[in-house]
Every structure is written in structure tokens, then in C-alpha cells.
Amino acid sequence: MMLLVNPESGKGAALSRYNSHIQQMLRDAGVANTLVITERQNHARELVREADLSQWDALVIISGDGLLYEVINGLLDRSDWADAVQTPLGILPGGSGNALAASLHRYCGGGPVSGEELLLSCGFLLCQGAPAPMDLVSVQLPGGPGGPCGPGGPCGPRLFSFLSLAWGFVADVDIESEKYRHVGAARFTVGTLVRLASLRVYKGRLAYLPACRDPGGPPGPRNGPASRCGGPASPLNPDSVQPRRSRDLSGGKTHHNSCHSNNSLKVRRRTEATPPRDVTAPPGPPGPPDSLLPPLDRPVPADWVTVQDEDFVLVLAMYQSHLAEDLLAAPDAALDDGVIHLFYVRAGISRGALLRLFLAMEKGAHLAARCPHLSYAAVRALRLEPRGPRGVITVDGEVVGYGPVQAQVHGRLARLISGRGHRTLS
């Protein structure tokens, strides 16, 4: 394995966590590894973009979520992206957020943990070496030509996301809390309290393609009543999402409760597991085409739902269960459910109600909070069009260009070492 470490992550603790825990675990498991210490922003992205990936069975990051964001986009920058993105990825928590690590622990049946306990859990799963499919989300940004949109014209540059897209309150807290990094994961709590004291309203337009509708079939009712995966629902129903279960890499039967099983077969070489390329695909920037998204300068299709409200406190699109170690934002999410879990809070909510909502989110109880200002939809694609000069949009916690953005999920595009299934790396 290649292990990429951000020495500044987690109050500078990421490297010491490798030395004190992970190095010995990998040695005991007989896993050869090479440690690479990143030196600057986007160093990891540049490295994996040019690396000879045939040397490695997996790429593992020891950091917060930002370093994995760099690695994924580096793989999808490559001309051989279809093969490169099949390289198994691993996550070891070393930052202040650690959302994917906390999600992974939950997917394997673990209860709420943090800090060293979460690190050891993820280290154990890593040593088992069983990769499972993981969805990625393509995010198109405002700007000049640069991304393969649907038929009809060019769109702005794009990137790939594994965790979240946020606008409004959540994005502001994430960025503004950077000044409190010295307190570790508590920086989000501090940032939340500070932003609550000066609650903002953000104007914009939100539209989405519900997950349950077949984009090739007849359009559903526009802005119609809420359905199990359609229009806005309030109060929220935790049963509104029915994520599909993961299959093992061989395409066989589903295996439950297998996160900690050592009864494993050897995985086939990566070239055998890689899906065949579509040789008829038109030339364009790397990565799969966004077949569900129209050009950003054109209206959304008729089978999309357009939210009538245009004054929001936050918009949050999640594809993993956790937004941070202690924030269970999308409890029904799975690695490969093929769904973007879209939450939005409309203007008019009080500071107290919003605080109670975030306190409930620590246990995932916000889905049953009966908050009249909170809505949820399971979607396959979405478009967000801010209509004011003030605001921040983040993707996986990273600030992106401010303006209209849209996104669609690409099911099972990557692989994450998760301990799930009954196969291990050679």
C-alpha cells in the first residue's frame, strides 16, 4: 500500500498516529507499505495523477477528508481514469472531521466512536483489505467549457466528490471554523454556536431529479405531492430511502454482517475487476459523462422537481452517513446506494429550533424531529443556483467557485477498503 499522510492534519497528529498505531498493525498483518508525507495543497492529487499505479494494491490516506478528495480527483484526472479509479482506496482518520471514517465504522455495524477508537477500528478494517464499491458524485461548476455535460453544449469545469455538497449555514460553519482547528473536532461545535448568533438567509433556486423516477420514462408530476423518494417531505420520514445493499466484488450474493470476517478468498487482480471501457464514448475530459445533467445555462428537464421556496438557511447534499465524527447527517446512506441525500432548511426557522436540529443530528434523530422548515429528498441529480453575492459553496469541505452548480451520482465508480464482503487484497 501507498500511505499518504498530511502532517498538518488533526492538530499535527496524523503522522504520530501512524507511528504509534498503524505502522505496527500493518506489520503484524503482513501488509507492506510505503509512507508518503504530503508537502503542500494538491500534492497528493499531482502524485496520483502521474504515479505508476501498477506498483500499488491500494492507496490509503491518513488525514481528514480533504486528502482523499485530492486523491480521488487525481485518479479521475488521468487519461486512464477508468482503470485508475478502480484502485482500492483506504481511509484512516487523522483530521478534525473524519466523516468518511465515521461512516465506514457505522456501515460495519459499529456504534458511535471517535479519536483513537475510530482509528483502531479503521486500521483493523484496512488490514482485512476487502474493497467494496463506492459511489462518487460529479459536480459541475460555473465557468468556461471543461466538463462533459449532457447533449446540447459545454458546461464549466467539474470535480468528483465522495462526501457532500453544502451551501449556506453548514458551508459557512465548515469554513469559518478553520480558525478553531486547535481544538480538534470541537471546532465544528464552536463554529455552529458562532454562526447561530448571526443567522443568515441565502436566496437561490434549488431543483432535483428524484431517485425513484426513471429518467428514460415518462416525467412525474412537477412540484407534486411528496412521495417515498420524490418531492419535499416535512415532517421527515426515516423510511423514505430504501438504499440497495452492496454486493461483493464477484457479483454474487449479498453478505451481511461481514465487516469483521477473516474467512476470505483472495481477490482477483484489479484488471479482472475493472469494468470494460465504452470504446464508442465521445472524446472529452477524463471521467464518465454526466448523462443526467443539462448544460448549466439551460433549464432543468420537465421531470425534475423545482423547490418553490427561494429563501434558505442551508442546503446540504450528502452521500455518506456522517458529516463529521459526531454528526450522523444521513443515517440511511450506504457506500453504494446510488442516491444523493438532499436536505434543505427554509428561512423562518428560529435559532433555537436550528440548534435543536443539529443536536438531534448527533444521533441521526433529526429525521424524526418534525421540523416544519426541514425537507428531505432522495435524488439522483440536483442543481443549485445562488441568487445573491454572499455565500460559500463547499464540496467535501473544500471551497469551490461561487455560482450555479449541479451534480449527479455515478454509482459504484470507486472502491473503498471497508472490510465488507468476503474477499481480501492479495
N, C-alpha and C positions, 0 to 999 in steps of 0.2 A: 504494500500500500504506500501511496504518497500521502503524507500527513502535512497539511498546510496550517500553520499557526500564525495568528495575528498576535504579536507580543504585547500590543497595547490593549487588547480586548479584556473585558471583565476586570477593570482596575489593574490591568497588567498581570492577571493571574493565569491566563491561558497557558503560557509556557510552563509555569510551575506545576499546573495540574497535569500536564503531560509527564513531567519528570517525576512527580510524586505518585501518580496512579497509573496512567495509561501505558507508559513505557513497559512497566513490569507486567501488566495484564497481557499486552501483545506478545511479550517474550514468553510468558507461560503458555499462551495459546499457540505458539509456534508461527506467529504472523510476522514476516519480515516487513520492515517499514523504513522509509526514508523521511526524515523531518525537513521541511522547508519553511523557513521563517520569512513571512512577507515583510517587505520594506516600505511600502507606500500603498496608497489607494490604487486599486486596479492592477496591482502587481500579480495577484492570483489570476485575474482574467487574462492578462497578457501571457502568463506562463502556460496555462492550459490551452490557450489558443494555438500555441506553437509546439507544445510537447509531443513527443512520440508516445502516444498512449498505449502502444503495444507493450511497453515496458511495465505497465501497471495493471493489476487486477482491480484496483479501486482507488478513488480519490477521496480523502477524508479531510474534513476541516475541523479545527479546534478553535472555536471563536464564537461570536454571536452569529446572528443570521446574515449579516452583511457580507461575510466572506463567501458563504455558499451562493449568495446572489451573484457575486463576481464569477465564481467557478461555472455556474450553470450558463451564464451569458457568454463566457469564454468558449465553452463547448459548442454553443449554438452559433458562435461567430465563424466557426470553421467551415471550410468547403466540404469536409466530410462529416458534417454535423449529424447525419442520420446514424452513422456508426459511433461517433464520439459521444453522443448523448446517451448511448446505451452503457457507457462505462459506469459501473456501480458507484454511487456516492455515499459517503458516510458523514454523520454529524455527531460531534462531541461538544457539549455545552461549555463555552468558555467566555461568554459575553454577559451582558446585563439583561438581554431579552430572552434568548434561548427558546423561542416559540416552537420551532420545529422539533427540537429535542424533547420538549414537554409533550408535544403532540404525539411523537413516536412512542414515548413511555405510556401514554394513555391508550394508544392503539393496541398495545401489547397487554392491556389489562391492568396496568399499574395505577395506583392511587396517586393523589397529589404529592409530589416531592419537589425538592429544589436543591440547589447547591451541590455539595459533594455526592449526595444520594442520587441525584439525577445523573451526574457524571458517571458514577459507577454503573448505573443501570444501562446507560447508553454504551458504555465501554463493553459491558457484557454482551449486549446485542451485536456490537461491532465484531467481537471475537467469534461469534457464531457465523457471521458472514453470509447471511441469507438475504439476497436482494429481492425487493418486491416492487411492482410497478408504481409509479407516482405521476399524477397529473401535473402539468405545467400550464400556466396561463400566459398567452401572448397579449402584450399591452402596446397599443399603438398610440403614439404621442403626437402632439401638434408639430408641424414643421414641414419641410420640403419632402420630395419623394424619397423613399427609403425602405418601405415595407410592402410585402405582398398582400394587399387588401383583396376584397372580393372583386368580381368583374366590374369594370367601369372607370377605373382610374387609379392614380397613385395615392398614397397616404404618407403620413410622417414617419419618422424613424420608430422602431419598435424595440422592445426588450421582452425578456421572459421572466416570469415571476413564479415563485413556489409557495408564497405565504399570503400576501394581502395587497389590496389597493385601498388607500384611505384618503378622504378629503374632509376637511372641517375639524371638529374637536379632536378626534383621535390623531390625525396627522399633526396638528399643532402641538399636542402633548408630546408626541414622539420626538419632534424636532426641538421644541423649546426645552425639554428635559435633558438635552445633551449637557447643559451646564451643571447638572446634578449627577454626572456619571460617577463621581467619587463615592456616592452612597450605594452603588451597585443597582440591583433590580428595584430598589425602593425609589429610584429616580422617577419611575412612571407614576407612583402614588403622589409624590411631591408635585410633579408636573400637572397631574389631574386637579389637585387642590388649587394650584395657582391659576389654571385656566378657568376653573369653575367660578373663581372670584370675578372674572371678567368674561362672561359668557358671550360668544359671538353668534351671529346668524349669517349664513352663507347663501347667496342666491345662485340658482342654477337649474338646469334641466337634467332629469335622470330618466333613462329608458332601458329596457332589458328584454331579452328573449327568454321566456320561461323554459325551464328544463324539460317539462313534460311534453312540449309540443314538438312534433316532427317538422323540422324546417323545410322539408320537401313536400309536406302535406298541406291541407287547406289551412288558412290562417284562423287563429282563435279569435274570440271577441276582444276587441281593443278596449282596454280600461274596463274590462268586465268584472264580475264579482270574483272574490278570492277563491282559488282552488287549492288543491293539495300542493301544487308547485307553481301556481300562476301568480295572480296579482297580489297586491299588498294585503297582508292579513294582520289584523290587530283586534283583540289580543293574539299574541303569537301562539302557535300550536307546535309543541316539540315533535309531533308526529308528521309534520308537513314535509319532511325529507325522508326518502327511502333510499339511502345510499346502497349501491350494489357492493357485494362482498368481493374481496380480492381473490383472484385465482393464483395458483402457483405458476412459476415461470414455464412449466411444461404444458400449460393449458389444460391441466387435469382438473380433478375435483377441488372444491373449496376445502381448506383445512382451517378449523377453528382452534383457538387456544393453543397455538403452536409457537408462540413467541419465544418460549424458553426450552424448545425441544432440541436435543443434540442428536436425535436419531435422524441423520441427514444423509442424503445422497450427494455425490459430487456434482456441481453444476457443469453444464456443457460450456465449451468455450464461447466467449462473447459473440464471435462471428456467427455461431449457430443460432443464438437467441435474437439476433438483430433482425427486425422486420425488413423484407425486401424493399428497395427503393422504387419509387414510381418514376420510371425512365421517361414517361410521357409528360412529366410536370414541366411547366414553362420555366425558363431561366429567371433568376431573381435573387434577392438577398437570401442568405442562409436561413434555415428553419422552415417548418411546414407552412403552407399558405393558410391565411385566415379566411376560410370559406364562408363563415357566418357574418362577417363584418362588411358593411358597405364603406365606400370612401367617407372620410370624416366630414367632407363638405357636402354630403348628400343626406337626405332624411333617412331615418331608420325604416326598415320594411314594415308593412302593414300588420304583420303578425307579432310585432314587438308590443310591449306594454309601455306606455308613457305615463310616468307619475305626474299627477295633476299639480301637486304642491311644488313650489319653486323656492321656498324658504326652508333651509335645512340647518340643523345643528351638526350633523355628521352623516357621512356616507361611508360604509365600510364593507368591502368585498373580501371574504375570507375563503381560503381553500384548505386550510388545516384547522384543527380544533382549537389551538391556543394562539392568542395574540402575544402573550408573554408567559413566563413560568406560572404566574398566578392569575391569568386571565383566560378562562375557558369560554372563548367567544362563540365558537361554533361546535357545540358538543356532538352534533350528528355528523360532522365531517369525517372523511376517511381519505387515505392516501390516493385512492383511485376511484372516487365515486362519480367522477365526470361532472361535477357540479361546482358552481361558484355560489357561495352562501352570502347573499346580499342583505345587509341590514341598513336601515336609514332611520334617523330621528328627525322629525319635522320640528320647525320652530314653534315656540309656545311652551315647551317643557320647562319646568322650574329647575332651579339649581339643585334643590333637594331631591326632586324626582330623578334627575340625571345622576346624582351621586348614588342614590339607591340602586339605580340600574347598573352602575359599574361595580358596586359592592356585590350585587347579585351575580354579576358576570364572573366573579372569582370562583364560583362553584357551578357556573353554567345555568343558574336559576333564572336569568333574565328572560329566557324563552317563555317562562310561565308567569312573568311579572305583571301581565295585564296592563302594560303601559300604553295609553291611547296614542302616544306620539311615536311609538316604535313600530316599525313594519319590517317584514322579512319576506324574501322570495328566494327560491332555489332557481338559479338561472344558468344558461349556457353562454350568454354573451351580454354585455352591457355597454352603455355609452353615458358618459358624464360630461356635461357642458357647463362649466362655471360661468356666471354672468356678472362678475364683479372683479375689481382689480386685486382684492385682498384674499389671500388664502394660500394654502400649501397642499400639494398632492404628493403622496408618498407611495412607492412600490417597494414592498419588503422592507419598509423603514427608510428607504433612500428617497431623497427629494428628486422629483423629475420636473420637466418643463410644465409651467402652469398654463392651462388652456384645455380645450376639448380633448378627452381621451376615450378610448374604447378598448374592450378586452374580450377575449373568448378563451374558453378552456380547451386544451388539447389533451385528451385522455391518454394516460399511460405512456407519456412521452419519455420520461426518465425512469431511472431505477435507484431506489434508496435501500441501503443495507439496514434492514429493520428487524432481523430475527424472525420474520414471519415465514410461513411455508416450511418445507422440509428439505431444502437444498442449501448447500454452502458453497462458498468460493473454493476453488482448488487450493 
